[in-house]
Every structure is written in structure tokens, then in C-alpha cells.
Amino acid sequence: MANEGLQDRIRRRLEFLYGHEAAPAVLSDVLSVVARHKPPPRRRRRWDENDALLITYADTLLEDGVPPLETLRRFLESRVGDLVTFVHVLPFYPYSSDDGFAVKDSRQVNVALGDWGHIERLAKRYRLVFDAVINHVSASSVYMERYAAGDPAFADFFIALPPDTDTSKVLRTRNLPLLHDYDTSAGRKWLWTTFGRDQVDLNFANPRVLLEILDVLLFYASKGAAAVRLDAVPYLWKKLGTPCAHLPETHEVIKLIRDVYDLACPDVLLITETNAPHDENVSYFGDRGDEAQIVYNFTLPPMILLAVATGDSRRLSQWASAVRKVSDRATYLNITATHDGIGMRPTEGILSEAERKTLIDLALAHGGQVTGRRNPDGSLSPYELNVNYFDAVNDPNVPEPLDVEVKRFMVSQAIPLSFIGIPAVYIHSLLGSRNDAAAVKETGIARRINRARMRPSDVENALADPASLRSRVFAEYTRLLAVRRRERAFHPDSPQEVIDLGPSVFALRRASAESGESIVALHNLSNNALDLDVHDALRGVSTVDLLDSSRKVESSGFFHLEAYQVTWLKQAL
């Protein structure tokens, strides 16, 4: 009966997308795709306080003669262990550009990285997140080759338009042509390219495209994907005369993908990557999780950066006060850094233009860049700040004692660990990396500033030196992760309350609905020591400091916080 209900829901979605007449045949094809794939074993849980996610490229760590995926597995098992449970390996498929996001063949592993055996071994220890780059493919992909050759099975796989088509309504985040020309057996074709010549958009108005992508997504589940990240998904459906972003049809396709997973492998989680204003971003939860179950909390990184840069938590606290639990089947993925920059669009409608300019000026002053769309009047509509997060919060031009820089960075990283949802850690944040200005200069690619490749021996030597930056950051990060995973109050579904303890402190209360345990997380964003009146915050109950077991905190009086100190206060039993 449950399957019948799901099939009926899929049918209705197909009717919305392709019409009543076409829907029955497409539904039959969808069910055939599902039947071709053996469902993976069931898991027992969706998420809990044990979970944290690591983001990394497969080849961030490179050693001679060893497949990078094997090097990654060894590093994770020896150095990280169970402190993270999810590992998002950024696109590991054959590609032609964009550091993996111009995919040539979605069913193959890039031979320079390893093979499916390496992926499957990783999946035995960690819950792997696969990238599903489904908005576009490489201009040299197998799909484009078949399309250009005139293969009728691939007709209308892409969107061909006359070169003089009016596309002025289409949302653009960069100054590149929307249409590019390609040679085909039928002559020159001008195809839709949201992100550039080498990334050609698929045409989801053609149901054969949908069926092919569903087959790829179910193949990922069979290869060990515990979650699938839908890259650049807001632009999936195109309709001239509209912005072609966040369209109802796009949401319906994602909901249909969720339904197909629920039918074939319900434990596989769906994550949407939608670097957009907050309200548009969280719309991808759909009806509390009938669409994506996990949405990147893209507003968090710039809000934390502003708070740490100014030593003022008020804007962060104001916004965070409205962030609530979505449902038992949907939650946030909390980040500061990723392989991309710090998004600026998520601050639209939240920060003033003066505050946004503060972030832009900071990124430029700290050795970074700002990318976006250049307007006709010469002004820039900023899309993202391209800067390593450690250097975003610490000015590399103004050296300070290393202890101060590490504490300032770690207070920024501790906030996502206490925030409602699942924390995600970028490998370069975990390892205390800095701006890779040389890579930007060499390639001209602004995002390379935070995508450095490293030799494992160099990393291990740095971690073995307790005085090094990498060692200090790694030690504190792993300590926080180890403490966090023991606390039921940090379950992703536990409610969150923002507490007002003055502008220099970002304070949260998290409470477990099951155990009744509560934790008050305090983050001193200033370079000054503070004595806080915590009586009301602790509700008259004595607590213990989870990050300093030697200290018991009385509910009356004041609590001392050093500059940039983080503390988690739990009710004493």
C-alpha cells in the first residue's frame, strides 16, 4: 500500500511536469528504472548527535604512487576516526574543468583518483555523500558526444535556441553568455549554458533526461551513497520569460527524486546546494522534508564572519532567533567554509548594504577576492567572497600571537557545532590552512584560494608539532567534535533558543526533548575577557563546563569568559 501511494504521488508529479497524456508512459519507465537497481541495505537511523560531516576533494592529500582516494581513507581512519560520520567526497568522476563540476561520465571514477573499489571501501566506514551534478554536464561528456553525432536517443537532451533569443529575464550570477555555439551533425547549435561554455545544461523538459538522471542517482545508491548532494539545482528547469531559478517545476523534480528514493532506497538522504537568499534556500525543504531532507545553511558563514569581525553578535543573534526545527525528517547542514567561497546572496534582505560592504572590504583586505556579476553601470553584484576562512577572521597582513589567531578562528568554528542541525567541516578548516594565493595567481581561478593540495607527510609533520598552526587547530577541532558527539542536547532535532547576554556574546540553549538535558553554549566574539551574569540563562541550576571539567558553574553570580573563549555549560546532575 505504501508503494502504491508513492507511485500515485510520482504519477501526479509527472502529470505536472509532462502532462496527463505523457505521464502514464513516463511512470512505467520510472518504475522500470527502479526495478533495475538492487536496493542497498537499510540503515537504522537518519541522524543524531554523533553526526558530523567532512567536506573534501578526493585529491586534497597527494602522495606518490598511491591513489588519492586510498590516501584519503588512510588519513581519515588514522587521524579522524569516528569524529565525523559523513564524508562528502567532491566530484570524483572524469571531468574537463571546474575542478570536477564539468562531468564527462557520471558513472565512472576518475582513474587519476582511484576506482569504485576505493569508493566502496570508504563507504564501509563512513556515510558517503556523492555529488550529483545534474543541472549540466561537460561539453565533452558522453551525452554531448551522442547529441552532436545526431543519435536520436539523445535528441533534445540539451536546450537549443536561436542565438538572438531574448534571455534577459534569466537570473545571471556571472558575466558570461547564456548561449554558446557547438558544432553538431545537424549544423551549429546554440545551447543553454548557465555556468559557461564547458558546462552545458540538461533539458529536463525532455522526460528521457529525467529517466537518465534517475538511473544515475539509483546507481549512486548501489555504490554506497548514504546521501546525494544536488549541485546547482535551483537552475534545473528553464522557462523563457522567467528568471529560470527556483521554478515550481524545479521543486517538483526534486520532490520526484525524493519519492523515487523513498520507493527504492528510503535511507538515502537528499541534500540541496542552493546558494541563494535564505527564504529561497530553505524553500527546498518543501513541505518539511518531502523535498530535500538536508539544506546547506548558507546564511550562517557570512553572519558568523561579520560577528567575529566586528565583535558584535546582534545581527547573528537576530537572524538565528528565527531558525527553527523543520521537522523530524529535515534539518540544516551548518558550515563556515566549503570548496566554494563564502556566499553573499544568502545575506540579501538580512544584512544592510553597509554591512555587506564590510564583508567585501574585509575579504579584499585579507588577501581574498570578490566574484559576482558586473552590472551595466560598472557596479558589482557580489556572489561570493573567495577567501580561506582562517584568513577571513585573521588578517594575514597583521600578525598576532598564534594563540589569539587560533582562538578567534575556533570560536567561529564552534558556532556551527552548537547550532541546530548537522555540523559540516571543510578539510582545510580542520587542518588550519591559509590562503593559497599562489594557486589563484597561477590559474586565475579565485576559488582555488581555498582548494590547496597537500602532501600527507607535510601534514603529518605539522600535526606532530604541537606549536604549529595545523596542530593547534586540529587538536581543538577534534576535541570539540569528541565532546559534542556525547551530548543528546546536540541532536540535530533538539530545539534551539538564542539567549541575550550582551552584544559581545553569541549564546544558544539546546535541549534534548527525550532526556531533558540542556546545554548553554557561550561564544565570546570579542578580544576582551568578560564577566557575564548567567543566572537567568542557567535558570537557577548549577552546571558543569563540558570543555573544562575542572570548573563547576554556580547558577548565581557571574561567569568568566576569556577573549574568544567557547564554553558549553550542561546542567549538573
N, C-alpha and C positions, 0 to 999 in steps of 0.2 A: 504493500500500500504506500509506503514511504517513497519507493522508487516511482510509482505511478504518479504521485503528487509532484515529484521533481520533474518527471518527463512532461507533465502538463505545464509546469512553470516554464520549462525550456521552450515548449511549443509556443506559448504566449509571447515569450521574448523574440522568438524567430518571426512571429507574425508582425510584431512591432518593427523589426529590422528589415524584413524582406517581403512582407505582405502575406495575406491569408492564403493565396493560391500556392505560393512557393514553399510556405512553412512546412507542410507535411513531408515533402521530399527531403528538405534540409534536415528535419528532425530525424528521419530514417538514417540519413548519412551520419549525423552526430552520434546516434546510438551505435552505428557500425564502428565508428572511431573508438568509442568507449569499449566496445566488445573486443577490439584488437589488443587491448592492453591489460596485462595481469595486474590486479590491484596490489599495491605494496602492503606489508604487514601493518596492522593497526597499532597506533600509539595509545598510551593510557592517559595522557594529559595534553592540554593545549599550551599552557604556560603557567609559571608560578614564580616565587621569589628567587628560585635558583637560577633563573634565566638571565643571561646577558648575551649580547650578540657582538661578534668581532667582524669588522669590515676590512677586507684586504684584497689586493691583487694576488693572483697566483704566483707572480714572479717578483713580488716585493723583496723577497730574500733569494739571492742567487749564489750558488756555489758551483764550481767547475765539475762537470761530469755527472751531475745529479739533476733529475727532472725537478723543476721548481715546485711542482705540486708535492713531491716527496719531501723536499726541503721544508716546505710549509708544514706538512704533517708532523715531521720530526720536531720542529720548533714548538708547535702548539702542544704536542704531547709532553715534551720535556720541560717547557717553561710556563705554559699557561694552564694546562690540565683542565680541570672541571670548572675553572673560574669563568669560562664562557661556555655556553651550551650550543648556541647557534654560531655558525661561521658562514658569512656571506663572502663567497669567492666571486669577485667581479668577473665579467665575461671571460670564460676560458676557452672560447670557441675560436676557430680560424677567423681572422679579421683582416681588414685592409687599412683601417685608420681609426682615429678617435680612441686610441688605447683600448680597443676591444669592442666598442659600441657600433662599429660598422661590420656586422657579422656576415661572413661568407657562407657558413654552413652551420645551422643551429643544432645539428645532431652529431657533430664531431668535436673532439677535444683538440685544441691547437697542439700539434706534435712538439712544438718548442716548449710546452709546459708539462706534458705527460700524456696520459691516456685515461680511458674510462676506468681502468683498474685503480688508478690513483684517486680518482674521484670517489669511487665506491669504498675504498679503504678509509678515506676521510669521513665518509658518511656513516661508517660503523661506530665512530667515536663521537662525532658531532652532528647536530641537526643542520644540514647544509641548506643554504639559501642559494638558489640558482637565479641568474638573471634571465629574464625573458624579454629580449629586445624585439618587441612585436609591432612597434609603430613603423619601423623602417628596417631595411636590410642594406648590405653593401652593394654598391653599383657593380661589383664583380662577384656577386653572390650567385649561387646555383639558380635561384629564381630569376634573376635578371638575365642570366645567360639563356635560359629556356624562353623567356619572354622575348628577348632580342632576336632569337632564332626563329620566332614565329610558331612555337609549339602551341597548338590550340588549347592544351590543358592549362596554359599559363596566360591566356588572353585575359586582359583586364585585371591582371594581378596588381597593376600599378595605375595611377591616375594620369592619363594623358589629356592635355588641354592645348588649345591654340596658344601660341606664345604671347598673344596680345590680350589674353583673358584678364578681366578686371579682378584682381585678388586683393584689392586694397582693404577689404574688411577683415582679412585674415590676421590673427594675432601674430606678431613677429617679436622675437626676443633678441634678434641679431640682424646686422645689416648684410644680408645675403639674399640673392634672388630666390624666390619661392619655386620657380620653374627652371629646370636645367634641361639641356638638349642631349639626346642619346641616339646613336645610330642603331637601327633595327633592320630586320629583313624587309619591313614594310616602309622603310624610309626613316627620316629623322622624327623622333618623338620628343615632345616637351613634357617632362614628368614632374610630379609634385615632390618637392624635397624640403621638408620643414627645417632640417638642420644642415643642409649643404649638399654639394654635388655627389659626394660618395655615400650618402645615406638617403636612399630612395624610399618614399613612403609606400606602404602596402595599402591596397584598396579593400577595406573591409565591407564595402557595399557589394562586393562580389562574395557570395557565400562560400565559394571554393577556398578563398583566403582564410575565412573563419575556420573551415574544416582543417586546413593545413596547420594552422596555429594551434588548434585544439589537440591535434595529433602530436605536435611538438611538446606541448605542455604536459600531456599524459606520459610521453616518453621521458620527460624530466623526472616525473614521479617514480617511474620504473627504475631510474638510475640513482635514486636515493635522495631526491629533493624533499626536504621537510617543509620548505617554504619556497615560493616563487615570487620574485620581485618584478613587477611590470614596469619596465623602464619607459619614461617619457610618455606615459599612457594618456594624458589629457588631450593629445592631438590625434587620437586614433581615428575618429570619424570626420569626414570632410563634407561640408555643405556650403557651396559658394553663397556669398551674401551674408555669412555669419563669421564670427571670429575663428570658427573651426577649432575651438578649445572648450572642453568641459560640456560638450553637447549631450543631450539626453541619450542619443544613440551610443555614445562612448560609455556612459554609465551602464546602459543595458547590455553591452558586450561584456563588460567586466562582471556584471551580475550573472550573465550566462556562463562565463568561465567558472565563477564560484559554484553555480548549480552543477556543472559538469564534474568539477572536483568532488562536490558533495555526493554525486552519484557514483563516481569511480574510486575515489580515494579521499574521503572526507577529512583525514588528518592533515592533509597538505594545506598549509596556510597561504593566504594571498596577501601580498604587500604591494601597495601602490606608491610609486615615486612621482610626486606631483609638487614640484617646486613652484608654488603659487600662493596667492593671498590666503590667509588662514581659513576663511569660510569656504573657499573653493576647495582647499586641501582636504578639510575634514568631511566635505560632501561625499568623498569616496568611501566612507564607511557605509553609505547607502542608508538603509533602514537598520541602524545599529549593528551592522556586521553582515548584512546579506550581500554585500559587495566585497570590499577589502576587509579583512579582519585586522590588519595592521596598517597604519598610515604613519609615514615619517612626520615627526613633529618639527617641521621645517622652521616654524617661528621661533623655536627655542634658541638655536645658535646665535642669531643676531641680538636677541633680547638679553641673553647672558653676557655677550660681548659688551653691549652698551652698559650693562650694570657693573661689570668689573672695571671697564674703562673709566667710568665716572664715579665709582664707589657708591652708587645710588641704586637701590633695589626697587624704587617705587614703580617704575614703568613695568619691570618684570613682574612684580607682585600683582599689579593691577590686571595685567593680562592673564597671569597664571590663576588668578582667583576665579576666572570663568572656565577654566579647563576642568572638565568633569569626567567621571567614568562614563564610557559609552554604553557598554553592555557586557554581559559575561562572555560574549563571543567577539569582542572588538576592543582594541587598545592601541596606544601610541607607541612609536619607536622613537626614543629620545636620544638625540645626537648633539654634538657640538661640531665635529669635523667629519667629513667623508672624503671620498676621492675627488669630489667636485668642490666648488667654492662655497662660501657662506652666502646663502640666498638672501637677496634683498627684496624680492617680490613678496615674500611672506610678511614683511613689515608694513606693506601698504594698508592704509586705514588704521594702523595701530600706532606707529611712530610718526611724529611730525617730520616735515622736510628738514628742519634744523637737526633733529636727532639722527635722521638718515644720513645727513651730510657729515655729522660727527663720525659715523662708522666709515664712510667713504674716505674721509680725510685720515682717519686712523690707519686704514689698510694701506693707503699710499705712503704714509709716513713710516710705516713699519716694514717697508720693502715689498709690499704686495701690489696688485693691480686691481682695477675695477673693470668688469666687462659688462656689456649690455648693448642696447640699440641706440645708435646715433640718430637724433631727430633732425628734421629739416633745418631748424634754427641753430644747429650745432650742439645743442644740449644732449646729455646722455641720460637715457632711461636705464638705471643700473639693474642688472640681472643678478650678479653675484660679486662678492669680494674674493679675490684669489690670493689667499694668504694662509700660511700654516697657522693653526690655532694657537700654538705656544707663542709664536711671534706676534700674533694678533693681540694677545693680552700682555706681552712683554716686548717693549720697544728694543729691537736689536741694536739700535743706534745709541742707546743709553744703558750701558751695562750696569747691573745691580748685583748685589750678592746672590749667588746661585740659590741659596736657601729661600730668599724672598721671591725670586722668579718661579721656583718650583711651587711654593705655597700659593702664589697668585694663580698659576696655571691649574693647580689641583682643586682650588675652590671652584673654578669654572667647570671642571670635570665632575666634581661631586654632585652638582645640582641635578644632572640627568640621572644619576644613580639613586637619588631620593624622590624624583618626580614620578607621578602616576604613569604607569606604562612599563615598557621593557627598555633598559638602557642598551645603547649601541656604542661601541668603542672602535674608532679607526685605528689601525695598527700603528700609524705614525704618531698618534696621540699616546698610545700605550707605551711607545718606546721613546717619547720625548724628542721627536725630530724637530728640525728647524726648517726655515725657508730653503728650498732648493733653487736658488736664483740662477745657478749655472745651467740647470735644465731648461729654465724659461728662456734664457739668453740663447742657448744652443738650438732650441726647437721653435721658438716664437709662440709656444703654446702656454697661455697663462696658467692653466690648471696643473701643469707639470710642477708647479711650485710646491705641491703637497703630494707628489707621487714618486718620491725618490726610491730607487732600488738600492739595496744594501747587501753587503756580504755578511753571511751569518757569523763568520769568525770575528768581524769587526764589532758586530752587535754583542756577541758573547764576551769579548774583551771589555767592552764598555759596561756591560751588566755585572761583570766580575769586579769592577772598580767602584766601591761604594761612594766615592766622591764625584763620580761622573754624573752628568745630567741624565743620561739614559737610565742609569741605575737608580737614581733618586726618584724619578718619575715612575718607573716600572714598579719599584718597591711599594710606593704609596698607592699606586693604582691597584695593584694586586691585593694589598691589604684591605682597601675599601671593598673590593669585589668579594673577598673572602668573608668579611663581616656581613655585608649586605645579604648574601645568599642564605644566611642562617635565620633571617628575621621575617616572620609571617607578615608583619606590617608593611613590608616592601613588596608584597604580592602585587603584580600589575593591576589587579582589580580593586585593591584597597583604596577607599576614598582618600581624597586629598583636601586639606584645608590650609590656606595661606594665613599666616599669623603676622600681625603688625608689631614688630619690635624696633621700629625706627628705620630710617632710610638707609643705614649702612648694612643692614642685615636682611638677607632673604631667608625666611623661616617657613617651614612646612610641618604640618602634622599629618602623619599617615597612620591609619588604624586598621587592624585586621577585623573584618566582620565576624570571622569564625572564632578566633582566640580572644578577641578583645584587647590584645596587646597594641600599644600605640608608641610611636616614636616621633619626637620633635627633632627635626633636622635644622641646624643653625649654620648659616654660611656668612661669615664676616667678609664683606666685599671691600673693606677699606684697609688702608695701610696703617691703621691705628688700633691699638688694643681697646676693647670695650668692656664695660661692666653693665650687664643687662638685667633689668628687673624681669624675672621669669615666672613670678608667682602665678599670674593669670594663664600664661602659656602652658604651665605644667599642671594647672587645675588643682593645685594644692596637694600634689602627690610627689613624693621623693622619687628620683630617677637615678639610673646609672648611666655613665658615659660609655657607650659601646666602643668608642675609639680611644678611650683612656680608662682602662679597668680599675686604675688606682683611685679614681675620683667618683665619689657619690655626691649627687647634687640635691641639696635640700630645696623643697618647693618654695620656701620663703627666701627673701633676700635677693642677692644678685649673683649672676653667673659671669665669670670672666672669660672673654674670648680674645686670644691673641690676634694680631693682624693676619687676615686671610685664613683664619682657622675655620675648620669644619668640625662639627660635633654632632653626634646622633644620641639623643637622650631618650632612654627607654624607661618606662615605669618599673620601679624596683619591686621585686616580688618578695 
